[in-house]
Amino acid sequence: MSQAFNRIKSAVAPINSKCEVMIGETGWPSRGISFNNTDNNVNNLLKYFEAINKWASEQRVVTYLFEAIDEPWKSNPNKQDPPWQGVNGAEGHYGLWYLDNSGNYTRKHV
């Protein structure tokens, strides 16, 4: 993360040295198949959020985490190709909370 962020920041500086570079969207899915084949589970999601929060705080980088609540409709059960967009897709599972069967928002935990 740090290397990619610093490369972008270095590329922006000559264009506008006063421009603040921030991370507009970052996260880790808790389940499903990702386009980059990461190991998607709740434990890794929580570790990632902790790590990126620590790094952003230390580096004083504004970061927007993706996302607060799962959006299961993004994992379209009717779409099978490519696999990360179908029923097994990770796109709908980046939230720290999910809507349970009782209609309550529940925080994910290991």
The first five atom37 places (N, CA, C, CB, O) and aatype in JSON, in Angstrom:
{
  "aatype": [12, 15, 5, 0, 13, 2, 1, 9, 11, 15, 0, 19, 0, 14, 9, 2, 15, 11, 4, 6, 19, 12, 9, 7, 6, 16, 7, 17, 14, 15, 1, 7, 9, 15, 13, 2, 2, 16, 3, 2, 2, 19, 2, 2, 10, 10, 11, 18, 13, 6, 0, 9, 2, 11, 17, 0, 15, 6, 5, 1, 19, 19, 16, 18, 10, 13, 6, 0, 9, 3, 6, 14, 17, 11, 15, 2, 14, 2, 11, 5, 3, 14, 14, 17, 5, 7, 19, 2, 7, 0, 6, 7, 8, 18, 7, 10, 17, 18, 10, 3, 2, 15, 7, 2, 18, 16, 1, 11, 8, 19],
  "atom_mask": [
    [1, 1, 1, 1, 1],
    [1, 1, 1, 1, 1],
    [1, 1, 1, 1, 1],
    [1, 1, 1, 1, 1],
    [1, 1, 1, 1, 1],
    [1, 1, 1, 1, 1],
    [1, 1, 1, 1, 1],
    [1, 1, 1, 1, 1],
    [1, 1, 1, 1, 1],
    [1, 1, 1, 1, 1],
    [1, 1, 1, 1, 1],
    [1, 1, 1, 1, 1],
    [1, 1, 1, 1, 1],
    [1, 1, 1, 1, 1],
    [1, 1, 1, 1, 1],
    [1, 1, 1, 1, 1],
    [1, 1, 1, 1, 1],
    [1, 1, 1, 1, 1],
    [1, 1, 1, 1, 1],
    [1, 1, 1, 1, 1],
    [1, 1, 1, 1, 1],
    [1, 1, 1, 1, 1],
    [1, 1, 1, 1, 1],
    [1, 1, 1, 0, 1],
    [1, 1, 1, 1, 1],
    [1, 1, 1, 1, 1],
    [1, 1, 1, 0, 1],
    [1, 1, 1, 1, 1],
    [1, 1, 1, 1, 1],
    [1, 1, 1, 1, 1],
    [1, 1, 1, 1, 1],
    [1, 1, 1, 0, 1],
    [1, 1, 1, 1, 1],
    [1, 1, 1, 1, 1],
    [1, 1, 1, 1, 1],
    [1, 1, 1, 1, 1],
    [1, 1, 1, 1, 1],
    [1, 1, 1, 1, 1],
    [1, 1, 1, 1, 1],
    [1, 1, 1, 1, 1],
    [1, 1, 1, 1, 1],
    [1, 1, 1, 1, 1],
    [1, 1, 1, 1, 1],
    [1, 1, 1, 1, 1],
    [1, 1, 1, 1, 1],
    [1, 1, 1, 1, 1],
    [1, 1, 1, 1, 1],
    [1, 1, 1, 1, 1],
    [1, 1, 1, 1, 1],
    [1, 1, 1, 1, 1],
    [1, 1, 1, 1, 1],
    [1, 1, 1, 1, 1],
    [1, 1, 1, 1, 1],
    [1, 1, 1, 1, 1],
    [1, 1, 1, 1, 1],
    [1, 1, 1, 1, 1],
    [1, 1, 1, 1, 1],
    [1, 1, 1, 1, 1],
    [1, 1, 1, 1, 1],
    [1, 1, 1, 1, 1],
    [1, 1, 1, 1, 1],
    [1, 1, 1, 1, 1],
    [1, 1, 1, 1, 1],
    [1, 1, 1, 1, 1],
    [1, 1, 1, 1, 1],
    [1, 1, 1, 1, 1],
    [1, 1, 1, 1, 1],
    [1, 1, 1, 1, 1],
    [1, 1, 1, 1, 1],
    [1, 1, 1, 1, 1],
    [1, 1, 1, 1, 1],
    [1, 1, 1, 1, 1],
    [1, 1, 1, 1, 1],
    [1, 1, 1, 1, 1],
    [1, 1, 1, 1, 1],
    [1, 1, 1, 1, 1],
    [1, 1, 1, 1, 1],
    [1, 1, 1, 1, 1],
    [1, 1, 1, 1, 1],
    [1, 1, 1, 1, 1],
    [1, 1, 1, 1, 1],
    [1, 1, 1, 1, 1],
    [1, 1, 1, 1, 1],
    [1, 1, 1, 1, 1],
    [1, 1, 1, 1, 1],
    [1, 1, 1, 0, 1],
    [1, 1, 1, 1, 1],
    [1, 1, 1, 1, 1],
    [1, 1, 1, 0, 1],
    [1, 1, 1, 1, 1],
    [1, 1, 1, 1, 1],
    [1, 1, 1, 0, 1],
    [1, 1, 1, 1, 1],
    [1, 1, 1, 1, 1],
    [1, 1, 1, 0, 1],
    [1, 1, 1, 1, 1],
    [1, 1, 1, 1, 1],
    [1, 1, 1, 1, 1],
    [1, 1, 1, 1, 1],
    [1, 1, 1, 1, 1],
    [1, 1, 1, 1, 1],
    [1, 1, 1, 1, 1],
    [1, 1, 1, 0, 1],
    [1, 1, 1, 1, 1],
    [1, 1, 1, 1, 1],
    [1, 1, 1, 1, 1],
    [1, 1, 1, 1, 1],
    [1, 1, 1, 1, 1],
    [1, 1, 1, 1, 1],
    [1, 1, 1, 1, 1]
  ],
  "atom_positions": [
    [[0.84, -1.18, 0.0], [0.0, 0.0, 0.0], [0.88, 1.24, 0.0], [-0.95, 0.0, 1.21], [0.66, 2.18, -0.77]],
    [[1.87, 1.23, 0.87], [2.73, 2.4, 1.04], [3.48, 2.73, -0.25], [3.71, 2.17, 2.17], [3.57, 3.9, -0.63]],
    [[4.01, 1.71, -0.91], [4.75, 1.95, -2.16], [3.85, 2.53, -3.24], [5.4, 0.66, -2.65], [4.22, 3.49, -3.92]],
    [[2.68, 1.94, -3.41], [1.74, 2.43, -4.43], [1.3, 3.86, -4.12], [0.51, 1.51, -4.52], [1.26, 4.7, -5.01]],
    [[0.99, 4.13, -2.86], [0.57, 5.47, -2.47], [1.67, 6.49, -2.75], [0.18, 5.49, -0.98], [1.4, 7.56, -3.3]],
    [[2.9, 6.16, -2.39], [4.02, 7.09, -2.6], [4.31, 7.32, -4.08], [5.26, 6.57, -1.91], [4.69, 8.43, -4.46]],
    [[4.13, 6.3, -4.92], [4.31, 6.48, -6.37], [3.27, 7.46, -6.91], [4.21, 5.13, -7.12], [3.59, 8.34, -7.71]],
    [[2.04, 7.31, -6.48], [0.98, 8.21, -6.94], [1.24, 9.63, -6.44], [-0.4, 7.72, -6.45], [1.12, 10.59, -7.2]],
    [[1.61, 9.74, -5.18], [1.89, 11.06, -4.6], [3.03, 11.75, -5.35], [2.24, 10.92, -3.09], [2.97, 12.96, -5.61]],
    [[4.08, 11.0, -5.71], [5.21, 11.55, -6.46], [4.8, 11.98, -7.86], [6.35, 10.52, -6.54], [5.32, 12.97, -8.39]],
    [[3.87, 11.25, -8.47], [3.42, 11.62, -9.81], [2.54, 12.87, -9.79], [2.65, 10.46, -10.44], [2.54, 13.63, -10.75]],
    [[1.8, 13.08, -8.72], [0.91, 14.24, -8.61], [1.68, 15.51, -8.25], [-0.17, 13.97, -7.55], [1.32, 16.6, -8.71]],
    [[2.72, 15.39, -7.46], [3.45, 16.57, -6.95], [3.9, 17.54, -8.05], [4.67, 16.1, -6.18], [3.71, 18.74, -7.88]],
    [[4.49, 17.09, -9.16], [4.9, 18.05, -10.2], [3.72, 18.76, -10.87], [5.7, 17.33, -11.25], [3.88, 19.86, -11.41]],
    [[2.56, 18.15, -10.85], [1.38, 18.75, -11.47], [0.79, 19.81, -10.55], [0.33, 17.67, -11.8], [0.43, 20.9, -10.99]],
    [[0.68, 19.47, -9.26], [0.15, 20.41, -8.28], [0.7, 20.02, -6.9], [-1.41, 20.41, -8.28], [0.21, 19.09, -6.27]],
    [[1.7, 20.74, -6.46], [2.38, 20.4, -5.2], [1.48, 20.61, -3.98], [3.64, 21.25, -5.05], [1.78, 20.1, -2.9]],
    [[0.38, 21.35, -4.13], [-0.53, 21.59, -3.01], [-1.67, 20.56, -2.95], [-1.11, 22.99, -3.11], [-2.5, 20.61, -2.04]],
    [[-1.71, 19.66, -3.91], [-2.77, 18.67, -3.97], [-2.56, 17.6, -2.9], [-2.83, 18.03, -5.38], [-1.5, 16.98, -2.83]],
    [[-3.59, 17.39, -2.07], [-3.52, 16.34, -1.06], [-3.99, 15.03, -1.69], [-4.38, 16.71, 0.19], [-5.11, 14.94, -2.2]],
    [[-3.15, 14.03, -1.66], [-3.51, 12.73, -2.19], [-4.11, 11.91, -1.06], [-2.27, 12.0, -2.82], [-3.55, 11.83, 0.03]],
    [[-5.25, 11.3, -1.34], [-5.9, 10.47, -0.34], [-6.32, 9.16, -0.99], [-7.12, 11.2, 0.3], [-6.32, 9.03, -2.22]],
    [[-6.68, 8.2, -0.16], [-7.14, 6.91, -0.67], [-8.66, 6.96, -0.65], [-6.58, 5.7, 0.17], [-9.27, 7.04, 0.42]],
    [[-9.25, 6.9, -1.83], [-10.69, 7.07, -1.95], [-11.5, 5.83, -1.65], [0.0, 0.0, 0.0], [-12.68, 5.93, -1.33]],
    [[-10.9, 4.67, -1.73], [-11.66, 3.45, -1.47], [-10.69, 2.29, -1.28], [-12.65, 3.15, -2.62], [-9.88, 1.99, -2.16]],
    [[-10.77, 1.65, -0.14], [-9.94, 0.47, 0.12], [-10.68, -0.48, 1.04], [-8.58, 0.88, 0.73], [-11.48, -0.05, 1.87]],
    [[-10.43, -1.74, 0.91], [-11.09, -2.72, 1.75], [-10.68, -4.13, 1.41], [0.0, 0.0, 0.0], [-9.83, -4.36, 0.55]],
    [[-11.3, -5.09, 2.11], [-11.01, -6.51, 1.93], [-12.33, -7.26, 2.11], [-9.91, -7.02, 2.95], [-13.02, -7.05, 3.11]],
    [[-12.7, -8.13, 1.18], [-13.96, -8.85, 1.32], [-13.89, -9.97, 2.35], [-14.37, -9.42, -0.01], [-12.83, -10.57, 2.56]],
    [[-15.02, -10.25, 2.98], [-15.08, -11.3, 4.0], [-15.44, -12.66, 3.4], [-16.08, -10.92, 5.07], [-15.34, -13.68, 4.08]],
    [[-15.86, -12.67, 2.14], [-16.18, -13.93, 1.48], [-16.27, -13.72, -0.01], [-17.49, -14.52, 2.02], [-16.24, -12.59, -0.48]],
    [[-16.37, -14.8, -0.75], [-16.52, -14.74, -2.2], [-15.2, -14.8, -2.93], [0.0, 0.0, 0.0], [-14.13, -14.84, -2.33]],
    [[-15.3, -14.79, -4.24], [-14.13, -14.84, -5.13], [-13.82, -13.42, -5.59], [-14.38, -15.78, -6.36], [-14.7, -12.72, -6.1]],
    [[-12.58, -12.99, -5.42], [-12.14, -11.67, -5.85], [-11.45, -11.77, -7.21], [-11.18, -11.03, -4.81], [-10.98, -12.84, -7.61]],
    [[-11.39, -10.66, -7.91], [-10.7, -10.64, -9.2], [-9.21, -10.93, -9.04], [-10.89, -9.28, -9.88], [-8.56, -11.36, -10.0]],
    [[-8.65, -10.71, -7.83], [-7.22, -10.95, -7.61], [-6.96, -12.17, -6.73], [-6.59, -9.72, -6.98], [-5.84, -12.36, -6.24]],
    [[-7.98, -13.01, -6.54], [-7.85, -14.3, -5.85], [-7.26, -14.21, -4.44], [-6.99, -15.21, -6.66], [-6.44, -15.05, -4.06]],
    [[-7.66, -13.21, -3.67], [-7.2, -13.11, -2.28], [-7.94, -14.13, -1.42], [-7.41, -11.67, -1.73], [-8.98, -14.65, -1.82]],
    [[-7.4, -14.39, -0.23], [-8.04, -15.29, 0.72], [-9.08, -14.49, 1.5], [-6.98, -15.95, 1.69], [-8.73, -13.77, 2.44]],
    [[-10.32, -14.6, 1.11], [-11.38, -13.75, 1.64], [-12.1, -14.42, 2.79], [-12.37, -13.39, 0.54], [-12.78, -15.43, 2.62]],
    [[-11.95, -13.83, 3.98], [-12.63, -14.31, 5.17], [-12.71, -13.16, 6.16], [-11.91, -15.55, 5.8], [-12.04, -12.14, 5.98]],
    [[-13.5, -13.31, 7.19], [-13.71, -12.24, 8.17], [-12.4, -11.89, 8.88], [-14.77, -12.65, 9.19], [-12.13, -10.71, 9.11]],
    [[-11.6, -12.88, 9.22], [-10.34, -12.63, 9.9], [-9.44, -11.7, 9.07], [-9.62, -13.95, 10.19], [-8.86, -10.76, 9.6]],
    [[-9.31, -11.98, 7.77], [-8.48, -11.14, 6.91], [-9.07, -9.75, 6.72], [-8.28, -11.79, 5.56], [-8.33, -8.77, 6.66]],
    [[-10.4, -9.65, 6.63], [-11.05, -8.34, 6.53], [-10.7, -7.5, 7.76], [-12.59, -8.5, 6.4], [-10.31, -6.34, 7.62]],
    [[-10.85, -8.07, 8.95], [-10.57, -7.31, 10.17], [-9.1, -6.95, 10.3], [-11.02, -8.12, 11.39], [-8.76, -5.84, 10.72]],
    [[-8.21, -7.87, 9.94], [-6.76, -7.58, 9.97], [-6.42, -6.45, 9.01], [-5.93, -8.84, 9.62], [-5.63, -5.56, 9.33]],
    [[-7.03, -6.49, 7.82], [-6.76, -5.44, 6.83], [-7.23, -4.08, 7.33], [-7.44, -5.76, 5.5], [-6.49, -3.1, 7.24]],
    [[-8.45, -4.01, 7.86], [-8.95, -2.74, 8.37], [-8.07, -2.2, 9.49], [-10.39, -2.89, 8.86], [-7.81, -1.0, 9.55]],
    [[-7.6, -3.06, 10.37], [-6.7, -2.63, 11.45], [-5.38, -2.13, 10.87], [-6.44, -3.79, 12.44], [-4.88, -1.08, 11.29]],
    [[-4.82, -2.86, 9.92], [-3.52, -2.49, 9.34], [-3.6, -1.19, 8.56], [-3.02, -3.61, 8.43], [-2.73, -0.33, 8.7]],
    [[-4.64, -1.04, 7.73], [-4.74, 0.18, 6.93], [-5.04, 1.38, 7.81], [-5.83, 0.04, 5.85], [-4.55, 2.48, 7.54]],
    [[-5.81, 1.2, 8.85], [-6.09, 2.28, 9.79], [-4.81, 2.73, 10.49], [-7.15, 1.84, 10.81], [-4.57, 3.93, 10.64]],
    [[-4.01, 1.78, 10.93], [-2.74, 2.1, 11.6], [-1.8, 2.83, 10.64], [-2.05, 0.81, 12.14], [-1.21, 3.86, 10.99]],
    [[-1.66, 2.29, 9.43], [-0.77, 2.9, 8.44], [-1.24, 4.32, 8.1], [-0.7, 2.03, 7.15], [-0.44, 5.25, 8.09]],
    [[-2.53, 4.49, 7.83], [-3.06, 5.8, 7.46], [-2.88, 6.81, 8.58], [-4.55, 5.7, 7.09], [-2.56, 7.97, 8.33]],
    [[-3.07, 6.38, 9.81], [-2.89, 7.26, 10.96], [-1.42, 7.68, 11.1], [-3.36, 6.56, 12.25], [-1.12, 8.85, 11.3]],
    [[-0.52, 6.72, 10.99], [0.92, 7.02, 11.09], [1.39, 7.92, 9.97], [1.73, 5.73, 11.08], [2.21, 8.81, 10.19]],
    [[0.87, 7.7, 8.76], [1.3, 8.47, 7.58], [0.49, 9.75, 7.38], [1.2, 7.62, 6.35], [0.8, 10.57, 6.5]],
    [[-0.55, 9.91, 8.2], [-1.45, 11.06, 8.07], [-2.08, 11.14, 6.69], [-0.69, 12.35, 8.37], [-2.07, 12.18, 6.02]],
    [[-2.63, 10.0, 6.28], [-3.27, 9.88, 4.98], [-4.78, 9.73, 5.2], [-2.7, 8.67, 4.17], [-5.22, 8.87, 5.96]],
    [[-5.55, 10.56, 4.53], [-7.01, 10.44, 4.59], [-7.38, 9.19, 3.79], [-7.73, 11.73, 4.03], [-6.98, 9.03, 2.64]],
    [[-8.15, 8.32, 4.42], [-8.52, 7.05, 3.8], [-10.01, 6.79, 4.01], [-7.68, 5.89, 4.38], [-10.52, 6.93, 5.12]],
    [[-10.69, 6.4, 2.95], [-12.1, 6.02, 3.03], [-12.18, 4.51, 2.86], [-12.96, 6.77, 1.94], [-11.82, 3.96, 1.82]],
    [[-12.67, 3.87, 3.9], [-12.76, 2.42, 3.87], [-14.02, 1.99, 3.13], [-12.75, 1.85, 5.3], [-15.08, 2.61, 3.27]],
    [[-13.9, 0.96, 2.36], [-14.99, 0.41, 1.57], [-15.38, -0.92, 2.19], [-14.58, 0.24, 0.07], [-14.59, -1.85, 2.06]],
    [[-16.39, -1.07, 2.78], [-17.55, -0.25, 2.98], [-18.08, -0.52, 4.37], [-18.62, -0.52, 1.91], [-17.6, -1.44, 5.02]],
    [[-19.02, 0.22, 4.85], [-19.54, 0.01, 6.2], [-20.39, -1.25, 6.28], [-20.35, 1.22, 6.64], [-20.22, -2.06, 7.19]],
    [[-21.32, -1.42, 5.33], [-22.3, -2.5, 5.4], [-22.24, -3.31, 4.1], [-23.73, -1.94, 5.64], [-22.17, -2.73, 3.01]],
    [[-22.29, -4.62, 4.21], [-22.32, -5.49, 3.03], [-23.42, -5.05, 2.08], [-22.52, -6.95, 3.44], [-24.47, -4.56, 2.5]],
    [[-23.18, -5.25, 0.8], [-24.16, -4.96, -0.25], [-24.33, -6.24, -1.09], [-23.7, -3.74, -1.15], [-23.82, -6.31, -2.21]],
    [[-25.04, -7.23, -0.56], [-25.1, -8.54, -1.21], [-25.67, -8.52, -2.63], [-25.92, -9.46, -0.38], [-25.39, -9.43, -3.41]],
    [[-26.44, -7.51, -2.98], [-26.99, -7.42, -4.33], [-25.89, -7.22, -5.38], [-27.99, -6.27, -4.41], [-26.12, -7.44, -6.57]],
    [[-24.7, -6.81, -4.94], [-23.58, -6.66, -5.88], [-23.01, -8.0, -6.33], [-22.48, -5.82, -5.25], [-22.32, -8.07, -7.34]],
    [[-23.29, -9.05, -5.6], [-22.88, -10.38, -6.0], [-24.07, -11.02, -6.71], [-22.4, -11.25, -4.77], [-24.8, -11.83, -6.13]],
    [[-24.26, -10.65, -7.95], [-25.42, -11.03, -8.75], [-25.49, -12.55, -8.93], [-25.38, -10.34, -10.11], [-24.62, -13.12, -9.58]],
    [[-26.5, -13.21, -8.36], [-26.59, -14.67, -8.47], [-26.87, -15.16, -9.89], [-27.67, -15.17, -7.56], [-26.72, -16.35, -10.16]],
    [[-27.27, -14.27, -10.79], [-27.56, -14.66, -12.17], [-26.36, -14.48, -13.11], [-28.72, -13.86, -12.69], [-26.41, -14.91, -14.26]],
    [[-25.31, -13.86, -12.61], [-24.13, -13.61, -13.42], [-23.07, -14.64, -13.08], [-23.59, -12.16, -13.2], [-22.64, -14.71, -11.92]],
    [[-22.63, -15.43, -14.02], [-21.67, -16.49, -13.74], [-20.3, -16.24, -14.36], [-22.22, -17.8, -14.25], [-19.35, -16.96, -14.03]],
    [[-20.16, -15.27, -15.22], [-18.88, -15.04, -15.88], [-18.6, -13.56, -15.9], [-18.87, -15.62, -17.3], [-19.44, -12.83, -16.44]],
    [[-17.54, -13.03, -15.39], [-16.5, -13.72, -14.61], [-17.01, -14.11, -13.22], [-15.26, -12.83, -14.48], [-18.0, -13.56, -12.75]],
    [[-16.33, -15.08, -12.57], [-16.86, -15.63, -11.31], [-16.97, -14.64, -10.16], [-16.02, -16.76, -10.88], [-17.8, -14.83, -9.28]],
    [[-16.16, -13.58, -10.13], [-16.22, -12.64, -9.0], [-17.46, -11.76, -9.06], [-14.98, -11.77, -8.98], [-17.74, -11.04, -8.1]],
    [[-18.2, -11.81, -10.14], [-19.44, -11.04, -10.23], [-20.68, -11.9, -10.01], [-19.53, -10.35, -11.58], [-21.78, -11.37, -9.88]],
    [[-20.52, -13.21, -9.98], [-21.65, -14.11, -9.85], [-22.0, -14.39, -8.39], [0.0, 0.0, 0.0], [-21.65, -13.62, -7.49]],
    [[-22.68, -15.5, -8.19], [-23.17, -15.86, -6.87], [-22.03, -15.97, -5.85], [-23.93, -17.16, -6.94], [-22.25, -15.74, -4.66]],
    [[-20.84, -16.31, -6.3], [-19.69, -16.45, -5.4], [-18.83, -15.19, -5.37], [-18.84, -17.63, -5.83], [-17.73, -15.21, -4.81]],
    [[-19.3, -14.12, -5.95], [-18.51, -12.9, -6.04], [-18.3, -12.22, -4.69], [0.0, 0.0, 0.0], [-19.16, -12.28, -3.81]],
    [[-17.15, -11.58, -4.54], [-16.77, -10.91, -3.29], [-17.28, -9.48, -3.22], [-15.27, -10.92, -3.14], [-17.3, -8.88, -2.14]],
    [[-17.69, -8.92, -4.33], [-18.02, -7.48, -4.39], [-19.03, -7.04, -3.34], [-18.54, -7.14, -5.76], [-18.95, -5.9, -2.87]],
    [[-19.95, -7.87, -2.96], [-20.98, -7.49, -1.99], [-20.62, -7.73, -0.54], [0.0, 0.0, 0.0], [-21.47, -7.57, 0.34]],
    [[-19.35, -8.11, -0.27], [-18.99, -8.56, 1.09], [-17.8, -7.8, 1.69], [-18.68, -10.03, 1.06], [-16.95, -8.4, 2.35]],
    [[-17.74, -6.51, 1.46], [-16.65, -5.7, 2.0], [-17.01, -5.01, 3.31], [-16.23, -4.66, 0.99], [-16.16, -4.34, 3.9]],
    [[-18.23, -5.14, 3.76], [-18.69, -4.41, 4.93], [-18.16, -4.93, 6.25], [0.0, 0.0, 0.0], [-17.8, -6.11, 6.39]],
    [[-18.1, -4.03, 7.22], [-17.79, -4.44, 8.59], [-19.04, -4.95, 9.29], [-17.17, -3.27, 9.38], [-18.95, -5.65, 10.3]],
    [[-20.21, -4.59, 8.76], [-21.49, -5.05, 9.29], [-22.26, -5.72, 8.17], [-22.3, -3.86, 9.91], [-21.98, -5.5, 6.99]],
    [[-23.23, -6.54, 8.54], [-24.13, -7.15, 7.58], [-25.54, -7.12, 8.15], [-23.68, -8.61, 7.23], [-25.73, -7.02, 9.37]],
    [[-26.5, -7.22, 7.29], [-27.9, -7.24, 7.7], [-28.29, -8.7, 7.93], [-28.84, -6.56, 6.62], [-28.32, -9.5, 7.0]],
    [[-28.58, -9.05, 9.19], [-28.89, -10.45, 9.51], [-30.34, -10.78, 9.16], [-28.63, -10.73, 11.0], [-31.11, -9.91, 8.74]],
    [[-30.71, -12.03, 9.34], [-32.06, -12.49, 8.98], [-33.16, -11.83, 9.79], [-32.14, -13.98, 9.15], [-34.33, -11.88, 9.39]],
    [[-32.82, -11.22, 10.93], [-33.81, -10.52, 11.76], [-33.96, -9.06, 11.38], [-33.44, -10.62, 13.21], [-34.77, -8.35, 11.97]],
    [[-33.18, -8.62, 10.39], [-33.23, -7.22, 9.98], [-32.37, -6.31, 10.83], [0.0, 0.0, 0.0], [-32.55, -5.09, 10.81]],
    [[-31.42, -6.88, 11.57], [-30.5, -6.1, 12.41], [-29.12, -6.02, 11.75], [-30.39, -6.71, 13.83], [-28.66, -6.97, 11.12]],
    [[-28.48, -4.88, 11.92], [-27.1, -4.75, 11.46], [-26.2, -5.37, 12.5], [-26.71, -3.26, 11.19], [-26.24, -4.99, 13.67]],
    [[-25.38, -6.33, 12.08], [-24.53, -7.09, 12.98], [-23.08, -6.92, 12.56], [-24.92, -8.58, 13.0], [-22.75, -7.06, 11.39]],
    [[-22.22, -6.61, 13.53], [-20.79, -6.45, 13.23], [-20.16, -7.8, 13.01], [-20.06, -5.69, 14.38], [-20.43, -8.76, 13.74]],
    [[-19.32, -7.88, 11.99], [-18.62, -9.12, 11.72], [-17.52, -9.33, 12.77], [-18.02, -9.11, 10.29], [-16.85, -8.37, 13.18]],
    [[-17.35, -10.54, 13.19], [-16.28, -10.88, 14.12], [-15.85, -12.32, 13.87], [-16.73, -10.69, 15.6], [-16.59, -13.11, 13.28]],
    [[-14.66, -12.64, 14.33], [-14.11, -13.98, 14.11], [-14.63, -14.92, 15.16], [-12.57, -13.95, 14.13], [-14.29, -16.1, 15.16]]
  ]
}
